[in-house]
Structures are given as C-alpha cells and as structure tokens.
Amino acid sequence: MLKVIDLLSLDEFESFKLISDSKGLYNNVAGTGILDWETPKEIAKDFHKDDFVFITLYMIGQEPENMEERFKALFKVNVAAIGIKVPDQETFPIPQEIVDLANTHRTPLFTYTEAYLEDLIFAIRSAVFYNDANRVSLDYLRFLMDSSEDMTASIAKKLNPLFNDNLVCYCCIPAAEETEPALDRALEDYRKTLTHNLYIYKSGDAFIRCNRCLMIIYTSEDAIPDDAKALEQILDGFHFDREQFCTGASSAKAGLGLLQEAVTEAVSAAISAFIGGERLQLFTEIGSDGLIIPTLDSRPHMQFYRKTLRAITDYDEKHSAHLLETLLCYIDSESDVALTAKNLFQHGNTIRYRLEKIKTILGISLSTDAYVQLYMFAKMHKIYSILKEEPLI
C-alpha cells in the first residue's frame, strides 16, 4: 500500500515542510482531494479515509475563522495527510491548536509553496495507480511460481497480456542492507521514464517491486541474443541505478511456457551475484550455484543443512571451538589450509585439527566426500544468511 512517506520523495513534493510530528508518515494513501470552501457537513460526505487533502489559499485567506472546524472534520474522516499552500513557509502562521489536533489524530500536516495542485494530484493518482498495478503484478508472479509448469503461459498472459514469446528475466537484489529504500528508489526511477500512467499496459515488459528484490521481465517479438553485452543493454533500458544492485539474468527463452524457469534462473543468478559481490551475473555462468540454489527449499536440503549446523554450533557453544568460522573460511579459501590459517591468524595445525573435528562430529569418513559435504553446507549457509528465511519474491 502507498504510504505518505513514499510521496515525499517525488519531485512534486520538494517544497513540502512537515509542521506536525512524524507519527502519521506511514499512513496509507488511496486517493486525493482539494478543500476550497466545503463545510464540515460537506467534508464528511465528499472526502474519504486515506485521502491526501490539499487546502488552498482561498479557504485560508477568506475564512480563517472557520479553519479549525474544517480541520476537525477532516481528522474525523481519517484523511491520510493534509497539505496547506502558503505564501511563505517561514512566517505564515498555522495555529498551534490545529497542529496539536493533527498530532492527536496522527495526521501529518505539511505546508508548501511552489507546487501546482494539478501536478500534485496527478502525482498522487499516478503513484496510487502504479502501487496497485505493482501489487497485482506481484500477486500473479507469486501465483506463477507456485503453479504447475503447464499453467505458466496462461498465467504469464494474465501478468501482462502484451507479453511476447521471447523473453529474459532479471532479478535485482540490493547490494547494501538498505533494502526498502533501494527498491523504492529504483521503482520511482523507472516510473519517471514512463510517458504516461497507462504505459505499463502498453508495454510487453514487467518491472515488479517484490519483497526483497526487483523482478524484471523483458519480452520481444524477435529472438533475444544470449550474451552478456546484449543482456546488459536490455537491462539499461529500464532506467534505474543498477549499480546499487546485484543482478542475476536468466538465459534467453523462446516461449512464455518457460517464464517460470526463467524467473527461477534469474533468482539463482542474483543470489550467486550477491554472494560473489558481482553487479551482473548470468545464470549460464554460475556453475554449481545453478544446481544448489534452485533446490534449497527441498526437504532433503533443509534437513541436511539444519542437522549439520546444529551439530557444529552445539560443539562450538560447549567448547568455544570456532568450528563454524573455520569451516566457512576454509571453503572461502578454496580449501587451502595455509590461506585459511593466515586469514584466521591461526597455526596451520590448528586449522587441520578443527577440520578433522568437524568430520568426526558429522560422521564423515571418506575424504573425497568430506569436501563435497562441507562445500555444500558452507554454500547453503551463505545463501540462507542472505535470504534470512524471508522470500525474495
């Protein structure tokens, strides 16, 4: 749902100044309205919950004595926020009683000077439209991923009726910890490139803000080249700061029936890119990650990971042995004992002892199988640490 605070990042709201407290900045916004001369009775009838209401200079200048009653009527309706146009934000007085009422009702109160009402209204309605469109697209995307493959093409057409048959998918994970701001900024950057608010339905593409990533679906009437340069050029066409993201690209597909597969590949490549600190990673280049990541939520994988983690961490807690730290560093060091020892400031014999202790705890006897199991666990540990048991989509 669109929030008041989301609107403040828009160019049209640049001159807005918060004069109440900030408790209501996360109020939902579902619409907008203008208060010119309406009486409290008309306000109750014509304005709605979650409206962002703008008050004009006419009402303030012509009937200042009736301001408080009208504000009370707006607060009673539970509007999302109120913007008051003033000639001068530094000297124009807004009665303290009204500010106090706004704080009591958790309704953000703003003054502004330069913005035009038409621009503000259009900006809000467009933002609400895109927010709703994104929610619907996300619902269809999640439905697609939970459905059987034979339903993929029909669900894809519901996601966007103008999808073409040739496609490639991108999954973009914020490279830094500030996930929410990065996703919101990217979505806003993309929206600013659209010529009008119906463009999203006139394009054979999809740009979807998901739980913890962006999912981009690009389709074309022509076959899509399956090389890094071509896929990078396509991604640049979506006009957002992709340097802030670790992005995974699927292989090019021919047929909407392969969309679910393409999304899975893009997610796997994005997680692999995040682990490796890469800005763009193609699914065709991620090696064993392409086998491990798509099946992470399978029951055997989860059982193996949890059993291994519990055995190692239990021993660490009892003996302060640092086995988990050693194992992860050992895999990162490409099984080089000397490099592991150097990175952990330990003697090589200490590292060898810890590795043997890990094998004993886990009941691993064959040395050829040991590295495979330890590698699998370390890789899964990194991935689960990224996902934090929260879905990307």
VEXDREN-2710 file (C-alpha; in Angstrom, 1 decimal):
% VEXDREN-2710
k/r/px/py/pz
1/MET/0.0/0.0/0.0
2/LEU/1.2/3.5/-0.8
3/LYS/2.3/5.5/2.2
4/VAL/2.5/9.2/2.9
5/ILE/6.3/9.0/3.2
6/ASP/6.6/7.4/-0.2
7/LEU/5.2/10.6/-1.8
8/LEU/7.7/12.9/-0.2
9/SER/10.5/11.5/-2.5
10/LEU/8.6/12.7/-5.6
11/ASP/9.8/15.9/-7.3
12/GLU/6.4/17.5/-6.9
13/PHE/6.7/17.4/-3.1
14/GLU/10.1/19.0/-2.9
15/SER/8.8/22.2/-1.2
16/PHE/6.7/20.3/1.4
17/LYS/7.6/21.0/5.0
18/LEU/6.3/18.8/7.9
19/ILE/4.9/21.1/10.6
20/SER/3.3/18.3/12.8
21/ASP/5.1/15.4/14.3
22/SER/6.0/12.4/12.2
23/LYS/3.8/9.7/13.6
24/GLY/1.5/9.5/10.6
25/LEU/4.0/9.4/7.8
26/TYR/3.2/5.7/7.3
27/ASN/-0.5/6.3/6.8
28/ASN/-1.9/4.7/3.7
29/VAL/-2.8/6.9/0.7
30/ALA/-5.6/5.7/-1.5
31/GLY/-6.7/9.0/-3.2
32/THR/-6.6/12.8/-3.1
33/GLY/-8.9/15.8/-2.7
34/ILE/-9.0/19.6/-2.6
35/LEU/-10.6/21.6/0.1
36/ASP/-11.8/25.0/-1.2
37/TRP/-14.9/26.1/0.6
38/GLU/-16.7/22.9/1.8
39/THR/-18.5/23.0/5.1
40/PRO/-17.8/20.3/7.8
41/LYS/-21.0/18.6/6.7
42/GLU/-19.9/18.5/3.0
43/ILE/-16.4/17.3/4.1
44/ALA/-17.9/14.3/5.8
45/LYS/-19.7/13.5/2.6
46/ASP/-17.2/14.3/-0.1
47/PHE/-13.8/13.3/1.4
48/HIS/-12.7/9.8/2.2
49/LYS/-10.4/7.9/4.5
50/ASP/-6.8/7.7/3.3
51/ASP/-7.2/10.8/1.0
52/PHE/-4.2/13.2/0.8
53/VAL/-6.0/16.5/1.1
54/PHE/-4.8/19.9/-0.2
55/ILE/-6.1/23.1/1.3
56/THR/-6.0/26.2/-0.9
57/LEU/-5.1/29.8/-0.1
58/TYR/-8.7/30.7/-0.8
59/MET/-10.1/28.9/2.3
60/ILE/-7.2/30.1/4.5
61/GLY/-7.4/33.7/3.3
62/GLN/-11.2/34.2/3.1
63/GLU/-12.4/32.2/6.1
64/PRO/-9.6/31.8/8.6
65/GLU/-12.1/31.8/11.5
66/ASN/-13.6/28.5/10.2
67/MET/-10.3/26.7/9.7
68/GLU/-10.4/24.7/12.9
69/GLU/-13.9/23.3/12.4
70/ARG/-12.9/22.2/8.9
71/PHE/-9.7/20.6/10.1
72/LYS/-11.7/18.7/12.8
73/ALA/-14.0/17.4/10.1
74/LEU/-11.0/16.2/8.0
75/PHE/-9.5/14.5/11.1
76/LYS/-12.8/12.8/11.8
77/VAL/-12.8/11.4/8.2
78/ASN/-9.3/10.0/8.9
79/VAL/-7.6/11.5/5.9
80/ALA/-4.1/10.3/5.3
81/ALA/-2.4/13.8/5.3
82/ILE/-3.1/17.5/4.7
83/GLY/-1.0/19.9/2.6
84/ILE/-1.6/23.6/3.1
85/LYS/-0.4/26.0/0.4
86/VAL/1.1/29.2/1.9
87/PRO/2.8/32.2/0.5
88/ASP/5.7/31.9/2.9
89/GLN/6.6/28.9/5.0
90/GLU/8.8/30.8/7.4
91/THR/6.3/33.5/8.5
92/PHE/2.8/32.3/7.6
93/PRO/1.2/31.1/10.9
94/ILE/-0.7/27.8/11.2
95/PRO/-2.5/27.9/14.6
96/GLN/-0.9/25.7/17.2
97/GLU/-4.3/24.2/18.1
98/ILE/-4.6/22.8/14.6
99/VAL/-1.1/21.3/14.8
100/ASP/-1.9/19.8/18.2
101/LEU/-5.1/18.2/16.7
102/ALA/-3.1/16.8/13.8
103/ASN/-0.7/15.2/16.2
104/THR/-3.5/13.8/18.3
105/HIS/-5.1/12.2/15.2
106/ARG/-1.7/11.1/13.7
107/THR/-2.4/13.1/10.6
108/PRO/0.7/14.6/9.0
109/LEU/0.4/18.3/8.4
110/PHE/2.5/20.0/5.7
111/THR/2.9/23.5/4.3
112/TYR/4.1/24.0/0.7
113/THR/4.7/27.0/-1.6
114/GLU/5.7/26.2/-5.2
115/ALA/3.9/23.1/-6.4
116/TYR/0.8/23.3/-8.6
117/LEU/-2.3/21.4/-7.4
118/GLU/-2.8/19.8/-10.8
119/ASP/0.8/18.3/-10.6
120/LEU/0.3/17.1/-7.0
121/ILE/-3.0/15.4/-7.8
122/PHE/-1.6/13.8/-10.9
123/ALA/1.5/12.6/-9.0
124/ILE/-0.6/11.0/-6.2
125/ARG/-3.1/9.4/-8.6
126/SER/-0.2/8.0/-10.7
127/ALA/1.6/6.7/-7.6
128/VAL/-1.6/5.0/-6.4
129/PHE/-2.2/3.5/-9.8
130/TYR/1.3/2.2/-10.0
131/ASN/1.2/0.9/-6.5
132/ASP/-2.0/-1.0/-7.2
133/ALA/-0.6/-2.3/-10.6
134/ASN/2.6/-3.5/-8.9
135/ARG/0.5/-5.3/-6.2
136/VAL/-1.5/-7.1/-8.9
137/SER/1.6/-8.0/-10.9
138/LEU/3.3/-9.3/-7.7
139/ASP/0.3/-11.5/-6.9
140/TYR/0.4/-13.0/-10.4
141/LEU/4.2/-13.5/-10.2
142/ARG/3.8/-15.4/-6.9
143/PHE/0.9/-17.4/-8.3
144/LEU/3.1/-18.3/-11.3
145/MET/5.9/-19.6/-9.1
146/ASP/3.5/-21.8/-7.1
147/SER/1.7/-23.3/-10.2
148/SER/2.5/-26.2/-12.4
149/GLU/4.6/-25.6/-15.5
150/ASP/1.7/-26.3/-17.8
151/MET/-0.1/-23.3/-16.4
152/THR/2.8/-20.9/-16.9
153/ALA/1.9/-19.5/-20.3
154/SER/-1.7/-18.7/-19.3
155/ILE/-0.6/-17.1/-16.0
156/ALA/2.0/-15.1/-17.9
157/LYS/-0.7/-13.6/-20.1
158/LYS/-2.6/-12.5/-17.0
159/LEU/0.6/-10.9/-15.7
160/ASN/0.8/-8.9/-18.9
161/PRO/-1.5/-9.6/-21.9
162/LEU/1.1/-8.0/-24.2
163/PHE/4.0/-10.3/-23.4
164/ASN/5.8/-11.5/-26.5
165/ASP/7.1/-15.1/-26.8
166/ASN/10.8/-14.4/-26.5
167/LEU/11.9/-13.4/-23.0
168/VAL/14.6/-12.9/-20.5
169/CYS/14.3/-12.3/-16.7
170/TYR/16.4/-10.3/-14.3
171/CYS/16.3/-10.4/-10.5
172/CYS/17.9/-7.5/-8.7
173/ILE/18.9/-7.7/-5.0
174/PRO/20.0/-4.5/-3.3
175/ALA/23.8/-4.7/-2.8
176/ALA/23.6/-2.9/0.6
177/GLU/21.5/-3.5/3.7
178/GLU/19.0/-0.7/2.9
179/THR/16.7/-2.9/1.0
180/GLU/13.4/-0.9/1.2
181/PRO/14.9/2.5/0.1
182/ALA/16.8/0.9/-2.7
183/LEU/13.8/-0.9/-4.1
184/ASP/11.5/2.1/-3.8
185/ARG/14.1/4.4/-5.5
186/ALA/14.5/2.0/-8.3
187/LEU/10.8/1.8/-8.9
188/GLU/10.5/5.6/-8.8
189/ASP/13.4/6.0/-11.3
190/TYR/11.7/3.5/-13.6
191/ARG/8.3/5.2/-13.3
192/LYS/9.8/8.6/-14.2
193/THR/10.8/7.3/-17.6
194/LEU/7.2/6.3/-18.5
195/THR/5.4/8.7/-20.8
196/HIS/2.1/8.5/-19.1
197/ASN/0.4/6.4/-16.4
198/LEU/-1.0/3.8/-18.8
199/TYR/2.3/2.9/-20.4
200/ILE/2.7/-0.1/-18.2
201/TYR/-0.3/-1.8/-20.0
202/LYS/1.1/-0.8/-23.5
203/SER/4.5/-2.5/-23.0
204/GLY/5.4/-6.1/-23.4
205/ASP/7.5/-6.0/-20.2
206/ALA/7.1/-6.1/-16.5
207/PHE/9.0/-4.2/-13.7
208/ILE/7.9/-5.6/-10.4
209/ARG/8.9/-4.4/-6.9
210/CYS/8.9/-7.6/-4.8
211/ASN/9.5/-8.3/-1.1
212/ARG/13.3/-8.1/-1.2
213/CYS/14.2/-7.7/-4.9
214/LEU/13.1/-6.3/-8.2
215/MET/11.9/-8.7/-10.9
216/ILE/12.2/-7.5/-14.5
217/ILE/10.7/-9.5/-17.3
218/TYR/11.6/-8.4/-20.8
219/THR/9.9/-9.9/-23.8
220/SER/10.4/-9.4/-27.6
221/GLU/9.0/-10.5/-30.9
222/ASP/12.5/-11.3/-32.0
223/ALA/14.9/-13.9/-30.6
224/ILE/17.0/-12.4/-27.8
225/PRO/20.8/-12.7/-28.0
226/ASP/22.1/-14.9/-25.2
227/ASP/25.3/-13.0/-24.4
228/ALA/26.4/-10.6/-21.6
229/LYS/26.6/-7.5/-23.7
230/ALA/23.1/-7.8/-25.2
231/LEU/21.5/-8.7/-21.8
232/GLU/23.3/-5.7/-20.2
233/GLN/21.9/-3.3/-22.8
234/ILE/18.4/-4.6/-22.3
235/LEU/18.7/-4.1/-18.5
236/ASP/20.0/-0.5/-19.1
237/GLY/16.8/0.2/-21.0
238/PHE/14.8/0.0/-17.8
239/HIS/16.4/3.2/-16.4
240/PHE/17.2/2.7/-12.8
241/ASP/20.5/2.8/-10.9
242/ARG/21.5/-0.8/-11.3
243/GLU/24.9/-0.1/-9.7
244/GLN/23.0/-0.3/-6.4
245/PHE/22.0/-3.9/-7.1
246/CYS/23.5/-7.4/-7.6
247/THR/21.6/-8.6/-10.6
248/GLY/21.0/-12.1/-12.0
249/ALA/20.0/-12.7/-15.6
250/SER/18.3/-15.8/-16.9
251/SER/19.2/-17.4/-20.1
252/ALA/17.1/-16.2/-23.1
253/LYS/14.0/-18.2/-23.6
254/ALA/11.7/-18.9/-26.5
255/GLY/8.1/-19.3/-25.3
256/LEU/6.0/-18.0/-22.4
257/GLY/5.7/-21.5/-21.1
258/LEU/9.3/-21.1/-19.9
259/LEU/8.7/-18.0/-17.8
260/GLN/8.7/-19.9/-14.5
261/GLU/12.0/-21.4/-15.4
262/ALA/13.4/-18.0/-16.4
263/VAL/12.4/-16.4/-13.1
264/THR/14.0/-19.3/-11.2
265/GLU/17.2/-18.9/-13.1
266/ALA/17.2/-15.1/-12.6
267/VAL/16.8/-15.5/-8.8
268/SER/19.5/-18.2/-8.6
269/ALA/21.9/-15.9/-10.6
270/ALA/21.1/-12.9/-8.4
271/ILE/21.8/-14.8/-5.2
272/SER/25.1/-16.0/-6.7
273/ALA/25.9/-12.5/-7.7
274/PHE/25.2/-11.2/-4.2
275/ILE/27.4/-13.9/-2.6
276/GLY/30.3/-13.0/-5.0
277/GLY/29.8/-9.3/-4.9
278/GLU/29.1/-9.1/-8.6
279/ARG/26.9/-6.4/-10.2
280/LEU/25.7/-8.7/-13.0
281/GLN/25.7/-12.5/-13.2
282/LEU/24.3/-14.7/-16.0
283/PHE/22.7/-17.9/-15.0
284/THR/24.8/-19.7/-17.6
285/GLU/28.0/-18.6/-15.8
286/ILE/27.2/-19.5/-12.1
287/GLY/28.3/-23.1/-12.2
288/SER/27.3/-25.3/-9.3
289/ASP/25.2/-22.5/-7.8
290/GLY/22.8/-23.2/-10.6
291/LEU/22.3/-26.7/-9.2
292/ILE/22.3/-25.8/-5.5
293/ILE/20.2/-22.6/-5.2
294/PRO/17.0/-23.7/-7.1
295/THR/16.6/-26.7/-4.8
296/LEU/17.4/-25.0/-1.4
297/ASP/13.8/-25.3/-0.1
298/SER/13.6/-29.0/-0.7
299/ARG/13.2/-31.1/2.4
300/PRO/16.4/-33.1/2.0
301/HIS/18.4/-29.9/1.6
302/MET/16.8/-28.3/4.6
303/GLN/17.3/-31.4/6.8
304/PHE/21.0/-31.7/5.7
305/TYR/21.6/-28.0/6.4
306/ARG/19.9/-27.9/9.8
307/LYS/21.4/-31.1/11.1
308/THR/24.9/-30.0/10.1
309/LEU/24.5/-26.5/11.5
310/ARG/23.1/-27.8/14.8
311/ALA/26.0/-30.3/15.2
312/ILE/28.7/-27.7/14.6
313/THR/27.1/-24.9/16.6
314/ASP/26.4/-27.1/19.6
315/TYR/30.0/-28.2/19.7
316/ASP/31.1/-24.5/19.4
317/GLU/28.9/-23.4/22.2
318/LYS/30.2/-26.1/24.6
319/HIS/33.9/-25.8/23.7
320/SER/34.3/-22.3/22.2
321/ALA/35.9/-24.1/19.3
322/HIS/35.2/-21.7/16.4
323/LEU/34.5/-24.7/14.1
324/LEU/31.8/-22.9/12.0
325/GLU/34.0/-19.9/11.5
326/THR/36.9/-22.1/10.4
327/LEU/34.8/-24.2/8.0
328/LEU/33.3/-21.1/6.3
329/CYS/36.8/-19.5/5.9
330/TYR/38.2/-22.8/4.7
331/ILE/35.7/-23.0/1.9
332/ASP/36.2/-19.3/1.0
333/SER/39.9/-20.0/0.9
334/GLU/39.3/-22.8/-1.7
335/SER/40.3/-25.5/0.8
336/ASP/43.8/-24.0/1.2
337/VAL/44.7/-24.7/4.8
338/ALA/47.7/-22.3/4.8
339/LEU/45.5/-19.4/3.5
340/THR/42.7/-20.3/6.0
341/ALA/45.3/-20.2/8.8
342/LYS/46.6/-16.8/7.6
343/ASN/43.1/-15.3/7.3
344/LEU/42.1/-16.5/10.8
345/PHE/45.5/-15.7/12.4
346/GLN/45.9/-19.4/13.5
347/HIS/48.6/-22.0/13.0
348/GLY/48.1/-24.5/10.2
349/ASN/47.9/-27.4/12.6
350/THR/45.1/-25.7/14.5
351/ILE/43.1/-25.5/11.2
352/ARG/43.8/-29.2/10.4
353/TYR/42.7/-30.2/13.9
354/ARG/39.4/-28.2/13.6
355/LEU/38.7/-29.7/10.2
356/GLU/39.2/-33.2/11.5
357/LYS/37.0/-32.4/14.5
358/ILE/34.2/-31.3/12.1
359/LYS/34.4/-34.5/10.1
360/THR/34.2/-36.5/13.4
361/ILE/31.2/-34.6/14.6
362/LEU/29.4/-35.0/11.3
363/GLY/30.4/-38.7/10.9
364/ILE/32.2/-38.1/7.6
365/SER/34.9/-40.7/7.0
366/LEU/35.7/-40.6/3.3
367/SER/37.9/-37.6/2.4
368/THR/36.6/-37.4/-1.1
369/ASP/33.1/-37.0/0.2
370/ALA/34.1/-34.7/3.0
371/TYR/34.9/-31.7/0.9
372/VAL/31.6/-32.0/-1.1
373/GLN/29.6/-32.0/2.1
374/LEU/31.5/-29.2/3.7
375/TYR/31.3/-27.1/0.5
376/MET/27.6/-27.7/0.2
377/PHE/26.9/-26.8/3.8
378/ALA/29.1/-23.6/3.5
379/LYS/27.4/-22.5/0.3
380/MET/23.9/-23.1/1.8
381/HIS/24.9/-21.3/5.0
382/LYS/25.8/-18.2/3.0
383/ILE/22.6/-18.3/0.9
384/TYR/20.3/-18.9/3.9
385/SER/22.1/-16.0/5.7
386/ILE/21.2/-13.8/2.7
387/LEU/17.6/-15.0/2.5
388/LYS/17.2/-14.8/6.3
389/GLU/14.2/-17.1/5.9
390/GLU/12.4/-14.3/4.0
391/PRO/11.4/-14.9/0.4
392/LEU/12.9/-12.6/-2.2
393/ILE/9.7/-12.5/-4.2
END
